[in-house]
């Protein structure tokens, strides 16, 4: 079966609880069972052709298998316990895995609108020397439009740094990745290398930098230049028509035909005097996608 990046259009799940919450302490080498309790919030029954799939590992693997089929049928409205046997690594540290629930077509079943469920543990002796959970850093910063972002945590792995950032004001289930985003180690600018959707309003942003490089820097800061919060209709052509009405009234002579396809949102652009095609395209795309410009600056160190 080919796994897909797409979310299932017919399946929905709601998070109902778990064992071993984030940063639970486990002894090195200890066997444990991670359980996620999910409620089938869609209209389709989950059968044995649905399965859990491990998507990513941080530190070292915890589960012996990366794929686990459901052992029972779960009708709409029912809650199931998805249990995965795991073993903590022998070395003291923080370890995590990210999983998805997938249907028979290999599509991701969204959980509360997000893609992933996860496990994060601290492997450490009971008598102490246990790594502390990463503390929330940064805080909230507001721009002129009263948009507040929060940096939940900043961590490093062997090959990259990760920053989890959420839009907290206004809260929104509809959003797009932050862009552009840059991590600064002193005066060295490191562009973003990837973004993982965590839950509505939240992303984990990744940067190609090692822990040693982060530790060597005197100052570490994250700069987010803009975010995108679509406020119009979810349909691209309807959102385009809404933007067209607003922009045509604001800029007499500006007009275009809404025709969403792989090439863009519109065709047949007509420009008012003094406006370039590049300026018009930025205005149109920003209006459709709900662009808000910052910057938001988080001083990590």
C-alpha positions in Angstrom: 0.0 0.0 0.0 1.2 3.5 -0.8 1.1 5.9 2.1 -0.4 9.3 1.3 0.3 12.8 2.7 -3.4 13.6 2.2 -5.9 13.7 5.0 -8.9 11.4 4.6 -12.0 13.3 3.5 -14.4 10.9 5.2 -12.6 10.0 8.5 -12.3 12.0 11.7 -10.9 11.2 15.2 -11.1 13.0 18.5 -8.5 12.7 21.2 -10.0 11.1 24.3 -6.9 10.5 26.5 -3.6 8.7 26.8 -1.2 6.9 29.1 2.4 8.2 29.6 1.7 11.9 29.0 4.3 14.1 27.5 7.7 13.8 29.2 6.6 11.0 31.5 9.6 9.5 33.4 10.5 5.8 32.5 13.5 3.8 33.7 16.2 3.1 31.1 15.4 -0.2 29.4 11.9 -0.4 31.0 9.1 -1.9 28.9 5.9 0.1 28.9 2.7 0.3 26.8 1.7 3.6 25.3 -2.1 3.9 24.8 -3.9 6.6 22.9 -7.7 6.7 23.3 -9.4 8.0 20.2 -13.1 8.5 19.4 -14.3 7.8 15.9 -15.8 11.3 15.1 -16.5 10.5 11.5 -19.2 8.7 9.5 -17.1 5.7 8.5 -16.4 2.6 10.7 -12.7 1.8 11.3 -11.9 -1.8 10.6 -8.8 -4.1 10.7 -7.6 -2.5 7.5 -7.0 0.8 9.5 -3.6 1.0 11.1 -1.2 3.0 13.2 2.0 4.1 11.4 5.2 5.5 12.9 6.2 8.6 11.0 9.3 9.9 12.8 11.7 9.0 15.6 13.7 11.4 17.8 16.6 10.0 19.7 16.0 6.3 19.3 13.1 4.0 18.4 10.7 3.1 21.2 8.3 0.7 19.5 9.5 -2.6 18.0 7.3 -2.3 15.0 6.5 0.8 12.8 3.0 -0.5 11.8 0.2 -1.8 13.9 -3.2 -2.8 12.5 -6.4 -2.1 14.5 -7.5 -5.2 16.4 -11.2 -4.4 16.4 -13.9 -2.5 14.5 -14.7 1.0 15.7 -18.1 2.3 14.6 -18.8 6.1 14.5 -19.1 7.5 18.0 -17.2 4.7 19.7 -13.9 5.1 21.5 -11.0 2.7 21.1 -7.7 2.2 23.0 -4.8 2.0 20.6 -2.0 0.3 22.6 1.6 0.1 21.3 4.3 -1.8 23.3 7.5 0.2 23.7 10.8 0.0 25.5 12.8 2.9 26.8 16.4 3.2 25.6 19.2 2.4 28.0 20.8 5.8 27.7 19.4 8.7 29.8 17.6 11.2 27.6 14.4 12.5 26.0 12.9 10.4 23.3 9.9 10.7 21.1 8.0 9.1 18.2 5.3 10.7 16.0 2.5 8.4 14.7 -0.5 8.6 12.4 -3.8 6.7 12.2 -4.4 5.7 8.6 -7.3 4.2 6.6 -7.3 1.4 4.1 -6.3 3.8 1.3 -3.2 4.9 3.2 -4.7 8.3 4.0 -4.2 10.0 7.4 -7.2 10.1 9.7 -7.1 13.6 11.2 -7.2 13.8 15.1 -8.8 17.0 16.2 -7.9 18.4 12.8 -4.2 17.5 13.1 -2.1 14.8 11.6 -0.3 13.2 14.4 -0.4 11.6 17.8 2.9 11.2 19.7 4.8 9.8 22.6 7.5 11.7 24.5 9.3 10.1 27.4 12.3 10.8 29.7 14.5 7.8 30.2 16.3 8.2 33.5 17.1 6.5 36.8 14.5 6.9 39.4 17.0 8.3 41.8 17.6 11.4 39.7 19.7 12.9 36.9 16.6 13.1 34.8 16.6 15.7 31.9 14.1 18.5 32.5 11.3 19.0 30.0 12.0 21.9 27.7 10.4 25.0 29.3 8.2 27.3 27.2 10.3 30.1 25.8 9.7 33.4 24.1 6.2 34.4 24.9 3.7 36.5 23.0 4.2 39.3 20.6 1.5 41.4 19.0 1.6 43.4 15.8 -0.6 46.2 14.7 -3.4 43.7 13.8 -3.3 42.2 17.3 -2.0 38.9 16.1 -0.2 37.1 18.9 2.2 34.2 18.3 3.6 32.0 21.1 6.9 30.0 21.0 6.0 26.8 22.9 9.4 25.2 22.9 12.8 25.2 21.2 14.8 21.9 21.1 17.6 20.3 19.1 18.2 16.9 17.7 21.4 15.5 16.2 20.8 17.2 12.8 18.4 20.1 13.3 16.7 22.6 15.6 13.0 22.6 16.1 10.7 25.4 17.2 7.0 24.9 18.0 5.0 28.0 17.3 1.3 28.7 17.7 -1.1 31.4 16.6 -2.8 32.1 20.0 -4.7 35.4 19.1 -7.0 35.1 17.3 -7.4 31.3 17.7 -8.1 29.8 14.3 -8.6 26.4 12.8 -7.7 27.6 9.3 -4.1 28.6 8.7 -1.1 28.2 6.5 2.6 27.9 7.5 4.5 30.9 8.7 6.9 32.4 6.0 9.5 33.5 5.7 11.1 32.2 8.9 14.7 32.6 9.9 16.8 31.3 12.8 19.7 33.6 13.8 22.7 32.3 15.6 24.5 35.6 16.4 24.6 37.2 12.9 24.3 33.9 11.0 20.9 33.5 9.2 19.6 29.9 8.9 16.5 29.6 6.7 13.7 27.2 7.6 14.0 23.7 6.1 10.6 22.3 6.9 7.3 22.7 8.8 5.2 20.0 10.4 1.5 20.7 11.1 0.9 19.9 14.8 -2.7 21.0 15.5 -4.9 24.0 14.4 -2.8 27.1 14.7 0.5 25.3 15.5 3.5 24.2 13.6 6.9 22.7 14.4 9.5 24.5 12.3 12.8 22.9 11.6 16.2 24.4 10.8 19.4 22.5 9.6 21.7 23.2 12.5 23.5 21.0 15.0 23.2 21.3 18.8 26.9 22.2 19.0 26.3 25.2 16.6 23.3 26.4 18.8 25.3 26.0 22.0 28.3 28.0 20.5 26.2 31.0 19.6 26.0 33.9 22.1 22.5 34.8 20.9 19.8 32.7 19.4 16.6 34.2 18.0 13.7 33.2 15.8 12.3 35.7 13.4 8.9 35.2 11.7 8.3 37.7 8.9 4.6 36.9 8.2 1.8 34.5 8.7 -1.3 33.6 6.7 -4.7 33.2 8.3 -7.4 32.8 5.5 -10.5 34.6 6.6 -12.7 34.1 3.6 -14.5 31.1 2.1 -12.7 27.8 2.2 -13.2 27.4 -1.6 -10.3 29.0 -3.4 -12.4 30.6 -6.2 -14.9 32.0 -3.7 -12.1 33.4 -1.6 -10.6 34.9 -4.8 -13.9 36.6 -5.7 -14.1 38.1 -2.3 -10.6 39.5 -2.6 -11.4 40.7 -6.1 -14.4 42.8 -4.8 -12.3 44.3 -2.0 -9.3 45.1 -4.2 -11.2 46.5 -7.2 -12.9 49.0 -4.8 -9.6 49.9 -3.2 -7.6 50.2 -6.4 -9.7 51.5 -9.3 -8.7 49.8 -12.6 -7.4 46.7 -10.9 -9.3 43.6 -12.1 -8.8 39.9 -12.8 -10.7 36.7 -13.5 -10.7 34.1 -10.7 -9.7 30.8 -12.1 -7.9 28.7 -9.5 -5.5 26.0 -11.0 -2.0 24.8 -10.6 -0.7 28.0 -12.1 -2.3 30.3 -9.5 -5.5 31.9 -8.4 -6.4 34.1 -11.3 -6.0 35.0 -15.0 -6.7 38.1 -17.2 -5.0 40.6 -14.9 -5.7 44.3 -15.6 -3.5 46.8 -13.9 -4.3 50.4 -12.8 -1.8 53.1 -13.7 1.4 53.0 -11.8 1.0 49.4 -10.5 3.4 46.6 -11.6 2.4 43.0 -12.2 4.5 42.0 -9.2 2.8 44.5 -6.9 -0.7 43.4 -8.1 0.1 39.7 -7.6 1.3 40.3 -4.1 -1.8 42.3 -3.2 -4.1 39.6 -4.7 -2.4 36.6 -3.2 -2.1 38.3 0.2 -5.8 39.2 0.2 -6.8 35.6 -0.7 -4.5 33.9 1.7 -5.0 36.4 4.6 -1.3 37.5 4.9 -0.4 39.4 8.0 3.1 40.9 8.3 5.2 41.1 11.4 7.9 40.6 12.2 7.6 38.5 15.4 11.0 38.1 17.1 11.6 35.5 19.8 14.8 35.9 21.8 15.7 32.3 22.7 19.0 33.2 24.2 
